[in-house]
Amino acid sequence: MALGEPLAESLTIEPDATGEVETLAVAMAYRDIAGHAGFVADVAWLVRAFSSLVEARRIGLRLRILDKTMCPRFHVDHVPLRLITTYAGAGSEWLPEHAIPRHRLGDPTVAPQGIERLLAGEVALFKGERWEGNEGAGIIHRSPQVAPGERRLILTLDWLA
């Protein structure tokens, strides 16, 4: 993060029959930086835990450094389940159910009350619209505003199959 360099990686991971994943090749451009091995070990642990939790056969991994708001309006995701964590910077924001009428999602004139925010290092599981039995009830969330000069390092894991 301190180098000011970009990072935008997407991988599809297929755990083996026991739920194990091969060594993750993430943020390899930074492998010579102190702490890289520990960071990759943490990401791998989250992938294994997520895989085990849902018995995933395929997981989508996204690792990004962001210097602007990725999804500024409240929305729902069309995935069964997403794990999200912010390693550095402001965490994702989410709303309790009924904080905003769902038909007003994306409306910039709506100012919902009760916005919650994840802290850096917290790990959340967000049920999406494709979670069986959760249709029409995916968690409402957005990316936080990023102040000029600030950056975020986020990891998302999506249950693909």
C-alpha positions in Angstrom: 0.0 0.0 0.0 2.8 2.4 0.9 4.4 2.0 -2.5 1.4 3.6 -4.2 1.4 0.8 -6.8 -1.8 -0.7 -8.3 -3.1 -4.1 -7.5 -6.1 -5.7 -9.3 -6.2 -9.5 -9.4 -8.9 -12.0 -10.1 -8.6 -15.7 -9.8 -10.9 -18.7 -10.1 -9.9 -21.3 -7.5 -11.0 -24.9 -7.5 -10.3 -26.7 -4.2 -9.5 -30.4 -4.4 -11.8 -33.1 -3.0 -10.6 -32.5 0.5 -11.2 -28.7 0.3 -7.5 -27.8 0.1 -6.2 -25.2 -2.4 -2.9 -25.1 -4.2 -0.5 -22.4 -3.2 -2.1 -19.1 -4.1 -0.2 -16.9 -6.5 -1.6 -13.5 -5.3 0.2 -10.2 -5.2 3.3 -11.9 -6.7 4.7 -8.5 -7.9 5.2 -7.8 -4.2 6.7 -11.1 -3.1 9.9 -9.5 -2.0 8.2 -7.2 0.5 8.4 -8.2 4.1 5.1 -9.7 5.2 4.1 -11.0 1.8 4.2 -14.7 2.8 2.1 -14.0 5.9 -0.4 -12.0 3.9 -0.7 -14.9 1.3 -1.0 -17.4 4.1 -3.9 -15.4 5.6 -5.7 -15.2 2.2 -5.2 -18.9 1.7 -6.6 -19.6 5.2 -9.7 -17.5 4.3 -10.1 -19.4 1.0 -9.9 -22.8 2.8 -12.4 -21.7 5.5 -14.8 -20.3 3.0 -14.5 -23.4 0.8 -15.1 -25.7 3.8 -18.1 -23.6 5.0 -20.0 -24.0 1.7 -18.3 -27.0 0.3 -17.4 -24.9 -2.7 -16.1 -26.5 -5.9 -15.2 -23.1 -7.4 -14.5 -19.8 -5.8 -13.9 -16.4 -7.4 -11.2 -14.4 -5.7 -10.7 -10.7 -6.2 -7.9 -8.7 -4.6 -7.8 -5.0 -5.2 -6.2 -1.8 -4.0 -8.7 1.0 -4.5 -8.2 4.7 -4.5 -11.8 5.5 -5.3 -15.2 4.2 -4.4 -15.9 1.0 -6.4 -19.7 0.7 -5.8 -20.9 4.0 -4.3 -24.6 3.3 -4.3 -26.3 0.7 -2.0 -27.0 -2.5 -4.0 -27.3 -6.2 -3.6 -25.0 -8.8 -5.2 -26.3 -11.6 -7.5 -24.1 -14.3 -6.0 -25.1 -16.9 -3.4 -22.5 -15.8 -0.9 -19.6 -13.3 -0.8 -16.8 -13.2 1.8 -15.4 -9.7 2.1 -12.6 -8.3 4.2 -10.7 -5.0 4.1 -7.0 -5.4 4.9 -6.4 -1.6 4.9 -8.6 1.4 4.8 -12.3 1.9 5.3 -14.5 -1.2 5.3 -17.6 -1.9 3.4 -20.9 -0.4 4.5 -24.1 -2.3 4.9 -27.7 -1.7 6.0 -30.0 -3.6 8.3 -33.1 -5.0 6.7 -35.8 -2.4 6.1 -33.4 0.5 6.3 -34.2 1.4 2.7 -37.0 0.2 0.4 -35.5 -2.3 -2.0 -37.2 -0.6 -5.0 -35.2 2.5 -4.2 -31.8 0.8 -4.4 -29.4 2.9 -6.4 -31.5 6.0 -6.0 -29.0 8.8 -5.1 -31.7 10.8 -3.4 -32.3 8.2 -0.7 -30.4 8.8 2.5 -30.8 5.6 4.6 -30.5 5.6 8.3 -28.5 3.1 10.4 -25.5 2.5 8.1 -23.1 0.0 9.5 -19.4 -0.3 8.6 -17.0 -3.2 8.8 -13.7 -2.3 10.3 -10.4 -3.2 8.7 -9.6 -6.8 9.4 -13.1 -7.9 10.1 -14.5 -10.7 7.8 -18.1 -10.7 6.7 -20.3 -13.1 4.8 -22.8 -11.3 2.7 -25.7 -13.4 1.4 -26.6 -12.5 -2.1 -29.8 -12.8 -4.2 -28.7 -16.2 -5.5 -28.6 -17.9 -2.0 -31.3 -20.5 -2.2 -34.3 -19.2 -0.3 -32.9 -15.7 0.0 -34.2 -14.3 -3.3 -35.2 -10.7 -2.9 -33.4 -10.4 0.4 -29.7 -10.1 -0.5 -27.7 -7.9 2.0 -27.8 -4.2 1.0 -24.3 -2.8 0.9 -21.9 -0.4 -0.8 -18.2 0.6 -0.9 -17.3 3.5 1.5 -16.3 6.9 0.3 -12.5 7.1 -0.1 -11.0 10.4 0.9 -8.4 11.9 -1.4 -5.0 10.3 -0.9 -6.5 7.3 0.9 -6.5 3.7 -0.4 -8.2 0.4 0.5 -7.0 -3.1 0.1 -10.0 -5.5 -0.2 -10.4 -9.2 -0.7 -13.7 -10.8 -1.9 -14.4 -14.4 -2.3 -17.5 -15.5 -4.2 -19.1 -18.9 -4.1 -19.3 -19.8 -7.8 -20.2 -23.5 -7.6 
